Every structure is written in C-alpha cells, then in structure tokens.
C-alpha cells in the first residue's frame, strides 16, 4: 500500500498481506496430522505435501492472473471480494450465485478436513499427557476421538463469539498457524540432532537452509505485525507464550513420554 507518497510502502501492510496469503495456503501440511492413517507414509506424505502445495500454488496464480486481467493492478484493491466481483464483471448478477455456490462447496470440504485433522492434534497431545485425558479416548462404536472433536468445536465457537470481526479472526488464525508452522519446521532440525540414526525415507533438499529460511521469514512477519500493535496478532503470540509456560509448569522440566498407548483413530468422522 502507498503511504507518504508514490512508491512508498508500509511494512505493516506487507506483513498483514503475508498473513492473508499464508491463510490462503493453510492446510498445506494437513496430511501430516493423519500420517498414522496413511499407507506407506514415507512415500505418500512427501507426494501429498509437495503435490498439494504445488497444485494450490498453480490455482492461486491462475486466479490472481485472472483478477488482474479483469480489473487491472490499480483497480483490484478496491473491488472487495475479488472472486464475486470478477463473476459480476464477466457474467452479470447471475455470476454471483455460481461463485457463491462454489465458495460454499469449497468451505464444506475445507471444514471437513480441518475438523478431522484438528481433533487428531488434541488426541495425540492427550495420549502424551499434554491435553485433557478424555481427549485421548476413542468412541467405542466408531473409533473416532469424540471428545477431541467436541473440544475443537467448543474452542472454535469461543473464538467466533469473542472475536467480532472476520478480518481480526483471520489475522489471529494466520498468526497462530504461522507460529505453529515455524515450531513444526524447526522441530525437524531438533529431531535430526537428537535422533540422528532415525530412519528417514525422505530428506529435505538443501537442508538445513529451507527450515531456517522458513523460520526467519515467519518470525520477521510476526515481528512486523506485533510492532504495528495489531491486537489479534499480539493475542496469538501471548496465547502461545502462556501455553509454553503452562507446559513447562506441568512437566516441571521433565521430558514427554517416548511411547504412546495403543489406539488407532478412525477416519470416519
């Protein structure tokens, strides 16, 4: 965005734009959360991550090129929701119904995937003693982590009630995902040092530069938006700091158990 004059830009706007793009790509790592239910994960997980991210990138670029072709670079920032605006510009009012229907269908699929993978996180944490023990229990009939699913639903509803604006909710969610993504990526570095002899069917190209570049860029964006005093981002950072402090307090410096009790989650959610 322009601020003081032509050609000037605001780092806070760049950081916030990055959060929006990051949110658009959310789910790129979702297959990892159900890795225990994937056949031949050493082969299929890298294919899912690289192939899925590549496909989303291609679709994203095609859409951006289409929006630029319809509105131009100067007019695009002022059209609002670009998909609906492009449909109206190309097909009239009838295009709104088509695009809205497609968006709703995409949201249903996204919500289904998010619900399934999100519950697995609480389930795995509970099995390690880092979440409520009940979240680690499976339904006797369907084999699904019912308590973990309801826990996720409760947290989601609480966020919807407490955060009044959609933009603020997206900023908060994007920041939270950015933090968890950075921690997850850096866990690769830590585990390679702690468990050097562990079998690794897939190795990152040009390691360790990709994880470090990811972490540095993510932390730079978080720093920019925090310095801009964005309340949603500050809440996300504070929440993770509190969670880390609570974890250290509960563990008392002890390491987590190395093994997880028997139990397999069903995909029939």
C-alpha positions as CSV (number, residue, x, y, z in Angstrom):
1,X,0.0,0.0,0.0
2,X,1.1,3.6,-0.5
3,X,1.6,5.9,2.5
4,X,3.6,9.1,2.5
5,X,3.9,9.3,-1.3
6,X,4.2,7.5,-4.6
7,X,6.4,4.4,-4.4
8,X,6.3,4.4,-0.5
9,X,5.1,1.4,1.3
10,X,4.3,0.3,4.8
11,X,5.9,-2.8,6.3
12,X,2.9,-3.4,8.5
13,X,0.7,-3.7,5.3
14,X,3.2,-6.1,3.8
15,X,3.1,-8.2,6.9
16,X,-0.6,-8.2,7.0
17,X,-0.8,-9.1,3.3
18,X,1.6,-12.0,4.0
19,X,-0.8,-13.3,6.7
20,X,-3.6,-13.3,4.2
21,X,-1.6,-15.3,1.7
22,X,-0.4,-17.7,4.4
23,X,-4.1,-18.2,5.4
24,X,-4.9,-19.0,1.8
25,X,-2.3,-21.7,1.8
26,X,-3.4,-23.1,5.1
27,X,-3.7,-26.9,5.1
28,X,-0.5,-27.4,3.1
29,X,0.8,-29.6,5.9
30,X,-2.5,-31.2,6.9
31,X,-1.7,-34.7,5.7
32,X,1.0,-34.9,8.4
33,X,-1.7,-34.9,11.1
34,X,-3.2,-38.1,9.8
35,X,0.1,-39.7,8.9
36,X,-0.6,-42.7,11.1
37,X,-3.6,-43.5,8.9
38,X,-1.8,-43.2,5.5
39,X,-0.4,-46.2,3.8
40,X,3.4,-46.0,3.1
41,X,3.7,-42.6,4.7
42,X,7.4,-42.3,3.9
43,X,6.5,-42.3,0.2
44,X,3.0,-40.8,0.1
45,X,3.4,-38.0,2.6
46,X,6.0,-36.1,0.6
47,X,3.9,-36.6,-2.5
48,X,0.9,-35.2,-0.8
49,X,2.8,-32.2,0.7
50,X,4.7,-31.3,-2.5
51,X,1.9,-32.2,-4.9
52,X,-0.8,-30.5,-2.9
53,X,1.1,-27.3,-2.3
54,X,2.1,-27.2,-6.0
55,X,-1.5,-27.6,-7.1
56,X,-2.7,-24.9,-4.7
57,X,0.1,-22.6,-5.9
58,X,-0.9,-23.1,-9.5
59,X,-4.6,-22.4,-8.9
60,X,-3.7,-19.4,-6.8
61,X,-1.5,-17.9,-9.5
62,X,-4.1,-18.6,-12.2
63,X,-6.8,-16.8,-10.1
64,X,-4.5,-13.8,-9.5
65,X,-3.7,-13.5,-13.2
66,X,-7.4,-13.7,-13.9
67,X,-8.3,-11.0,-11.4
68,X,-5.6,-8.8,-12.8
69,X,-6.8,-9.4,-16.4
70,X,-10.4,-8.3,-15.4
71,X,-9.7,-5.3,-13.1
72,X,-6.1,-4.3,-13.6
73,X,-3.5,-3.7,-10.9
74,X,-4.7,-0.3,-9.9
75,X,-8.4,-1.2,-9.6
76,X,-8.1,-4.6,-7.9
77,X,-7.5,-3.4,-4.3
78,X,-10.9,-1.5,-4.4
79,X,-13.2,-4.3,-5.7
80,X,-13.6,-6.1,-2.3
81,X,-14.0,-9.9,-2.6
82,X,-12.3,-10.4,-5.9
83,X,-14.0,-13.7,-6.9
84,X,-17.5,-12.4,-6.6
85,X,-16.6,-9.0,-8.3
86,X,-15.0,-10.9,-11.2
87,X,-18.1,-13.0,-11.7
88,X,-20.3,-10.0,-11.8
89,X,-18.0,-8.2,-14.2
90,X,-17.9,-11.2,-16.6
91,X,-21.3,-12.8,-16.2
92,X,-23.6,-10.2,-14.6
93,X,-25.6,-10.8,-11.4
94,X,-26.1,-14.5,-12.2
95,X,-22.4,-15.0,-11.7
96,X,-22.8,-14.2,-8.0
97,X,-24.9,-17.3,-7.5
98,X,-22.4,-19.6,-9.3
99,X,-19.4,-18.2,-7.4
100,X,-21.1,-18.2,-4.1
101,X,-22.1,-21.8,-4.5
102,X,-18.6,-22.8,-5.5
103,X,-17.2,-21.0,-2.4
104,X,-19.7,-22.7,-0.1
105,X,-18.8,-26.2,-1.5
106,X,-15.1,-25.4,-1.1
107,X,-15.8,-24.3,2.5
108,X,-17.6,-27.5,3.3
109,X,-14.6,-29.6,2.1
110,X,-12.2,-27.3,4.0
111,X,-14.2,-27.5,7.2
112,X,-14.4,-31.3,7.0
113,X,-10.6,-31.6,6.6
114,X,-9.9,-29.0,9.3
115,X,-12.3,-30.8,11.7
116,X,-10.7,-34.2,11.1
117,X,-7.1,-33.1,11.4
118,X,-7.7,-30.7,14.3
119,X,-9.1,-33.3,16.5
120,X,-6.1,-35.5,15.9
121,X,-3.8,-32.9,17.4
122,X,-5.7,-32.9,20.7
123,X,-5.9,-36.7,20.5
124,X,-2.2,-37.1,20.1
125,X,-1.5,-34.5,22.8
126,X,-3.8,-36.2,25.3
127,X,-2.0,-39.6,24.6
128,X,1.2,-37.8,25.5
129,X,-0.3,-36.2,28.7
130,X,-0.3,-32.7,27.2
131,X,-4.1,-32.3,27.0
132,X,-7.2,-33.5,28.9
133,X,-7.0,-37.3,29.2
134,X,-10.6,-37.6,27.9
135,X,-9.5,-36.1,24.6
136,X,-7.3,-39.2,24.0
137,X,-10.3,-41.6,24.2
138,X,-11.9,-43.2,21.2
139,X,-15.6,-43.8,20.6
140,X,-16.3,-47.4,21.2
141,X,-18.6,-47.7,18.2
142,X,-16.9,-45.6,15.5
143,X,-13.3,-45.4,16.7
144,X,-13.2,-41.6,16.4
145,X,-11.9,-39.1,19.0
146,X,-15.3,-37.8,20.0
147,X,-14.1,-35.7,23.0
148,X,-11.4,-34.1,20.9
149,X,-13.9,-33.2,18.2
150,X,-16.2,-31.6,20.8
151,X,-13.2,-29.8,22.3
152,X,-12.3,-28.4,19.0
153,X,-15.9,-27.3,18.3
154,X,-16.0,-25.5,21.7
155,X,-12.8,-23.6,21.1
156,X,-14.0,-22.6,17.6
157,X,-17.3,-21.3,18.9
158,X,-15.5,-19.4,21.6
159,X,-13.3,-17.6,19.1
160,X,-16.3,-16.8,16.9
161,X,-18.0,-15.2,19.9
162,X,-15.0,-13.3,21.3
163,X,-13.6,-12.0,18.0
164,X,-16.3,-9.8,16.4
165,X,-14.7,-9.1,13.1
166,X,-13.8,-11.6,10.4
167,X,-10.6,-9.8,9.4
168,X,-9.4,-9.9,13.0
169,X,-10.2,-13.6,13.3
170,X,-8.3,-14.4,10.1
171,X,-5.3,-12.3,11.4
172,X,-5.4,-14.2,14.7
173,X,-5.7,-17.6,13.0
174,X,-3.0,-16.8,10.5
175,X,-0.6,-15.7,13.2
176,X,-1.3,-18.8,15.3
177,X,-0.7,-21.0,12.2
178,X,2.5,-19.1,11.4
179,X,3.8,-19.8,15.0
180,X,2.9,-23.5,14.9
181,X,4.3,-23.9,11.4
182,X,7.6,-22.4,12.5
183,X,7.8,-24.6,15.6
184,X,6.9,-27.6,13.5
185,X,9.5,-26.9,10.8
186,X,12.2,-26.2,13.4
187,X,11.3,-29.5,15.1
188,X,12.9,-31.1,12.1
189,X,16.2,-29.5,13.0
190,X,15.9,-30.5,16.6
191,X,15.0,-34.1,15.9
192,X,17.8,-34.5,13.4
193,X,20.2,-33.5,16.1
194,X,18.6,-35.6,18.9
195,X,17.8,-38.7,16.8
196,X,20.5,-38.8,14.0
197,X,20.1,-42.5,13.4
198,X,16.3,-42.5,13.0
199,X,15.1,-43.9,9.7
200,X,14.1,-41.0,7.3
201,X,12.6,-42.1,4.0
202,X,12.6,-38.5,2.8
203,X,15.2,-35.9,3.3
204,X,14.8,-32.1,2.6
205,X,16.7,-30.8,-0.3
206,X,19.5,-28.3,0.6
207,X,18.9,-28.9,4.3
208,X,19.2,-27.0,6.7
209,X,18.5,-23.9,4.6
210,X,14.8,-24.4,3.8
211,X,13.7,-24.7,7.5
212,X,15.9,-21.8,8.6
213,X,14.6,-19.6,5.7
214,X,11.0,-20.5,6.7
215,X,11.6,-19.7,10.3
216,X,13.4,-16.4,9.7
217,X,10.8,-15.2,7.2
218,X,7.9,-16.2,9.6
219,X,9.5,-14.5,12.6
220,X,10.1,-11.4,10.6
221,X,6.5,-11.1,9.6
222,X,5.3,-11.7,13.2
223,X,7.7,-9.1,14.4
224,X,6.4,-6.5,11.9
225,X,2.8,-7.0,12.8
226,X,3.5,-7.1,16.5
227,X,5.4,-3.8,16.3
228,X,2.3,-2.4,14.5
229,X,0.4,-3.3,17.7
230,X,-2.1,-5.5,15.9
231,X,-4.2,-6.8,18.8
232,X,-5.2,-10.1,17.1
233,X,-1.6,-11.0,16.5
234,X,-0.5,-9.9,19.9
235,X,-3.2,-12.2,21.4
236,X,-2.0,-15.1,19.3
237,X,1.7,-14.6,20.5
238,X,0.6,-14.2,24.1
239,X,-1.5,-17.3,23.9
240,X,1.4,-19.4,22.7
241,X,3.7,-17.9,25.4
242,X,1.1,-18.8,28.0
243,X,0.8,-22.3,26.6
244,X,4.5,-22.8,26.7
245,X,4.7,-21.6,30.3
246,X,1.9,-23.9,31.3
247,X,3.6,-26.8,29.6
248,X,6.8,-26.2,31.4
249,X,5.0,-25.8,34.7
250,X,3.1,-29.1,34.3
251,X,6.1,-31.0,33.1
252,X,8.5,-29.5,35.7
253,X,11.3,-29.8,33.1
254,X,10.6,-33.5,32.6
255,X,10.6,-34.9,29.0
256,X,7.5,-36.2,27.5
257,X,6.9,-40.0,27.4
258,X,8.6,-41.7,24.4
259,X,5.8,-44.1,23.7
260,X,2.1,-43.6,23.1
261,X,-0.6,-46.0,24.3
262,X,-2.2,-48.3,21.8
263,X,-5.1,-46.9,19.8
264,X,-5.9,-46.1,16.2
265,X,-8.1,-43.3,15.1
266,X,-10.8,-44.0,12.5
267,X,-11.2,-41.6,9.6
268,X,-15.0,-42.0,9.8
269,X,-15.7,-38.5,11.1
